[in-house]
Structure formats: structure tokens, C-alpha cells
Amino acid sequence: MPCVQCLLPMQPLERAPLQLKDQLKDHTLPVDQIPDHCPVPLSESRKQELIEEITAQLTARDAVLIAHYYVAGEIQDLAEATGGFVSDSLEMARFGKRHNASTLIVAGVRFMGETAKILSPEKRVFMPTLKAECSLDLGCPPDEFEAFCDEHPDRTVVVYANTSARVKARSDWVVTSSVALPIVEHLHARGEKILWAPDRHLGRYIQLKTGADMMLWRGACVVHDEFKTKGLLDLKKLYPEAGVLVHPESPEDVIALADAVGSTSGILKAATELPHNTFIVATDKGMFHKLKQKNPHKRFIEAPTAGDGATCKSCAHCPWMAMNRLQVLADTLASATQMIANEIHVNPEVGQRAMVPLNRMLDFRV
């Protein structure tokens, strides 16, 4: 469930010292490692043909489609129309585990497919394309991370779900943005020191909220790292009545301007429950599909990623999430060769070790 702070006005964050910032390598992906994402637009008739093809293939393969909020709206709608599910990564994992289909089709990024396979090793798990990576996952190489953990054996290792199976297997806890704060609060209350990876912005937010002793891996999401404080302040002048919703993978100074901070599910809840009729939203623009569906009479404006120092690596949409397209999904389901090429495999021993911290998260009760 989303943390309660998602629905409360943001309080000023007290400054806390960063730990070993200058001693840790920056693992943020450089611009030249970010793929372009320019999908070819489809006619409405072609979309309908593909939807019918995919629906038939899902039935024939005893498969269920599970989609993240950041993928294209037509894939989200298709998942729900065929008995599948759309949500954040935590609820995607739970749904895949409890659903009785023998095959899971995960429309998202690779770590989501791996998590589904770890939690349901008896099922076959496929993705529209295995090229759909995650900048946080890529920015946390398992060999380097394992060595880093070995250097700090006194710390409890807490990793964000946006990581590989091997990184999860080396951790003590896996968390998503919807449960990271209460879990770290729980560990801090027990006097544990934290080694956190990979998103430094989310880690910093949690450190400030909890006062926990946290050593932060220096990774960042290429989408959320782009939101700009000056641009957001300028936009707030144009829409003074707007509420500001921010995902905690965003930079610290952007978070400080928020009316509510939360995971994707937390942002959805805040948009529904806060009184504003207009919102400026600092997260992947794929969220706007569900935000508008659930709040048809409210207005949602993209937080700016342009301005001073901007590179626009993603322009507020994950280029890997954008690889999940109807045509790609249809091609994979229709071809045995493509299915084989896009099947998720996790080393069973690694999967068993990763299952332990994942189950700790799934069993945790706020």
C-alpha cells in the first residue's frame, strides 16, 4: 500500500549529511547509453487488428498480460480488457504470483519480468522485448555491487526493486517506492545501518524522512533525474492553483516543491483525494493515461524537463518502457522463435536467494 505521506502536504525536509558522496562512483547512465524512442504511429484500424490478434494469442497460450503504468495506454487498456492487470511494480509482482495462468506476459522493463519469474518459478514469463531495460538496473552492475556490499558487512542491504536478480539475491530487503519508507523506518527503529541501492534520490528522500544511517549507491532514473527546479517554479507561477505531485526518484529540490510525494500508486491516490483540480506531475508521462481515466474532470500538466542544464535523455518518458508496443507484443506472441527470444530466465539458485528479500517485502505490513 502507498505510504501515508503520499496523501499529506509535504513538510520541509531537514538537512542530513550525505554519506561518502565523494568516495562513491557515479553510476548514472551517460546520454550516449540512452536509446531513442520514436515508435511508428498506427492507424486505429491497425490497432484494432493487433488487439484482436493479441487477445486470441493470450487465450491460446493460457497467458495473462500484466502491464506497468508507464507503458502505452492501449497496452494498459488491453491488459485490463483481457483479465490482466495494470499497476506499479509491487502489485504487478503480487498479481503474477497469485494468478492461475501458466504464462505471464510482462509489459514493462526487464527487472519486472525477472521479479515475476523469481516469485513464480513454475510459470513461463515473457516480455514483448528483452531490450526493455531500466537505467537504475543498468547502473548497478552485480559484480561491483557485491564487492561494495562485501566492503561494508555491518550494514543491512536494502535494494530498490529496479535491480537485477543477482543484486536482489545479495540483499537483505527488496523494496518498491510504495513501501521503502516504512521498511527503512522499521529497520532504523531496530538500530540497523543501511546500505541502499541504486537510486540516490529515493535513498536521500528516505534518509531525510527517517534519519536513518544510510550509505547511498549513486544511481539515478533517467526520467526522474531530468525534472528541473527552476522550470517547475516557473510553471507554478503560470498555474498557481495547481497541486504538485512528485515521484521520490526525483531530485531533492524538486521533491521539496511537492504537495504530495509518492510511488505511482501513491500519486494516483493523491490525485484523487487532494482537492486540486489541476496538477503538475513529476513522473513518467505514461502515468497520465491512468491519471486521466481515474480523474476525468481534472487537468494534469507535465513537470518540465527542459531548461538550464537539460539534456532531455527521456523527455519524461522512459525509452525502454516505450519499447512495449502493440506491434512488438503481437509479433512476439505470434512467433515461437520470438517467444523463445523474449522469455525470462533466472538462475534457480539466484532466484531462490532473491526470493528471501522479496518475500520479506511482500510479507511486510505497515
N, C-alpha and C positions, 0 to 999 in steps of 0.2 A: 504494500500500500504506500502511496506517496507520503512523505514526511509532512507533519502538520505545519511546518514553517512555510510550505508551498502556498498556504492559503492565508498567511498573515502578512501585513505590511513589513517590509524589510526594516530592521533596526540597524543603526550604524555599526559597522564591524570594528571591533577593537583590533589594533595592530598587534601582531605577534611576530616574533623573529622567525625569518626563514632559516632553514637548517641546511648548511653545507651547500648553499646555492652555487657558489663559485667553484666548488670542487666536483660537481657532477656534470657529465657531458650532456649537452642539449640534444635530445633525440627528436625534436620537431622535424618533420619531413621538409626538405627543401622544395622549392617551387618546381624544379625540374622532375620531381618524382610524383607529381600530382597529375593524373590523367585528364585529358579533355573529356567533356561530356556534352555532346551535341546530337541527341537522338533524332532520327528522321521522323517527322510528324506523320501520323497515319490518318487516313480518312475515317469517318465514322463507320462506313460500311465495312472497311477492313478491320477496324477494332472489333466490330460485332462478330465477324468471321473468326477472328482469333479467340475471342471469348468463348464461342461455341466449341471450337477445337480443343481449347484447354479444359473446358468443363467436361467434355467427353473423355479426355485422356485421364483426368483426375479420377473419374469413376472407374475407368478400365484398370487403372493401376492401384486401386484401393489407397488413394493418396489424398491428403488434406493439405491445403495451401495456408501457410502461416506467414503473415506479412508485417513488416515494421511500419510505423507511422511515417517514416521518411521516404518510402518508395512511392512510385507514381500512383495517383488517385485511382486510376482504373484497375490497378492490381489490388489495391486495398478493397475496392468495391467487389471485385471478383472473389477475393478470399471470403468475404462475409456472405456473398450470394451462394457460394458452394459449400457452406458449412464449416469454413475455416475460421481464421481469427486474425485480427489486427490489434497490435498493442506495442508496448515497449518491450525491451529485451527480456526483462524478468518474467512478464506474463506470457510472452511467446514461449519461453522455456517451460513454464508450468503447463501451458496448454498442450504442447507437443508430448510431454510426459504422460498426461492423463488421457489423451485422445486414443481411441481404439484403432485408428488407421494403421496399417502396416508400413506405410510410406509417408514421410514428411517432406513437403516441398517448402523450403525456407527462402522467402524473398526478403533479402536484407544483405548483410555482409558476412564474410566467412566465419567470424567468431560466433555468430548466431547459429550458423549451421553446425559448427563444432560443438557448441553447448547442447544443442538438440541431440546430437549423436551421443555425447557423454551421458546425458540423462536418460536416453532411450537406446542403449547399445544393441538391443534386439531388433530395432527398426532400421530400415534403409532411409537415409537422409540425402536429399539432393537440393541443389540450388540452381536457379536459372543460368548462372555462370559463376565459376570459381574465381574469376578475375575480380569479383566484387570484394575488395579488401577493406581495411579500416586503417586510417592513419595512426591511430593510437596503438593498434596491434602491430603494425609495421615498425612503429617507433619504440618497440620494447622487445628486441631480439632475445630469444630464450637464453642463449649462451651467456650474453652479457648480464642479463638479469639474474641468472642463477649465481654467477660469480659475485654480483653485488650483494645478493642475499647472504652468501657464504661469508662475506666480509663483516656482516652485522648479525651474528647469530642470536643476539639478545633481543631482537625486535620481532614483533608479530607481523607477519607479512600479509598485507591486505591489498588485493589487486582488483581493479575495476574489471567488469565483465568483458570489456573491449580489449581482450588479450587472447593469445593463443592457448591451446590446450596445455602445452608444456609449461607456460607461465602460470596458468591456473594450478597445475599439478605441483608447482613449487610453493604455492601459497598456503596460508593458514585459513584465510577467508577470501571468498569472492563476493563482490558487492555490485549492485547496479546503482545508478544515481537515485533511485527511489528509496533505497534502504541504506545507503552508505552512511548517512549522518547518524541514524540511531544505532547502527552497528558499531561505529567508531566511538560514539558516546558510551556504549556498553563496555567496550574494551578499555577505554580511558578510565572509567569508573573502577575497573579491576586493576588499575595501575600499570597497564601494559603500554610499552613504547611501540610505535607503529613504523613500519617501512611500507610506504604507499607507492603504488604504480598503477597506470602510467601517466594519467592526466594531472599535470601540475596545478591547473586552475581549479579543478574539482577538489584536489587534495588541499589546496590552500584555503578554499572556502570552508571545508570541513575543519581544518586546523583552527581557523578563526572562530568558528561557531562552537567548537568543543574545548579548545585549549589543550588538546592532546599533543603529546610529544610525537611529531610526525617528521620523518625523513622522506622527502618528495623526489621521486623519479621525474625527470624533466622531459615529459612528452606533452603533446597538445593535439587537439582535434583541429583539422584544417578548416572546418566550418566555423566552429565557435571561437577559435582564436582570432578570426578576422573582424569581429564586431568592434566598432570604434567608439570610444567615449565621446569625442567631440561631435561626431556625426549623430550620435544618439541625443546629445544635448541640443543640437540644432533642430533635430526632428521633434523633440519635446516642445520646443518653442512654437513650432507650427501646429502641434496638436496638444495644447496644454491640458486638455481634459482626458487624455489617453492614459491608461494604465500601462505599465511596462512589465512584461513577462520575460524572464531570463533563465536559460539553462545554465546550471553551475559549471559547465565546461567552458564558460566564457571568462574573459579576463576579469581580474578583481575589481577594477574601476568601473567596468560595465555592470557587474553584479551589484555594486554599491548604488546604482541608479534605479534598481528594480523595485516595483511594488510587490512582486512575488517571485521567488526563485524556486525552481523545481525541475524534476525529471519531465520527460514527455507526458507521462500520465498526470503528473502534478500540474503542469502548465494547462492541460485540458481542464482539469478540475478548477483551477484558479480562474480561467477564462469564463467558466460557467457561473461560479459563485461570487466573484468580485462584482461590484456594482457598475463598473465602467461599461460604456457602450462601444468604446474604441480602445484597441490595444496595440502597442508596439511590441513585436515579438522577436526576441533574440534567440532563435534556434533555427534548425534546418527548415527551409521553406516547404519541404514535404509535409510538415505538420499542418499547414494551412488547410489542406483538404479536410481533415477531421475537425479542425477548429471551426471551420465554416459549417460543416454538417451539423455539429452539435449546438452551434450558436448562430443560426441563420440571420438573426437580426442585429448582430454585432459586426463591427468593422475591425479587420486585422491588417496591420501595416508591417512590412518587413523592417527590422532594425538595419541600419546602414552598415555596409562592409567596405564602402569606398571612403575616400578622404586621404588625409595625410598619412603617408607610410603604408598605404594599402597595396596589396599585391593581387587581391581577388583570386586566390587559389581556387576557391569554390563558388564565390558569389552567393553564399548562403545555401548551397545545396551540395550535399556530398556527391562527388563524381562517381564513387563506387556504388552508392545507392541508386544512382541514375542508370546504372547498367542493368537493373532489373526492369526489363521492358516486356510488353506483351509478346512481341515477335520473338524475343530471345527465349522466353518461357515456353512458348508454343513449339519452337524448334527443338528445345531440349526434350520436352515430353514426347514429341513425335518420333524421335530417333533413338534407337537403342545405343548407338555409338555416342551420341551426345549425352544420354543419361549416364553412361559409364564415365564419360569425361568429367561430368559435373557432380559426381557422387562424393559425399563427405566421408572420409576415413579418419579414424583416430586410433592410434596405437592402443590396444586394450589395456596394457599396463599403465600407460599415461592417463587413459580415460578413468581407470579405477582410482588413481591418486587424485585426479581433478574432481572426481565425484565427491570426495570428502569435503572440501571447502565449499563446493556448490550446494551440497545438502545442508551445510551449516547455514548458508544464506536462506535457502528455501524453508528451513525449519524455524528460522528466527522469527520471533513475534515481538512487535513493537510494544 
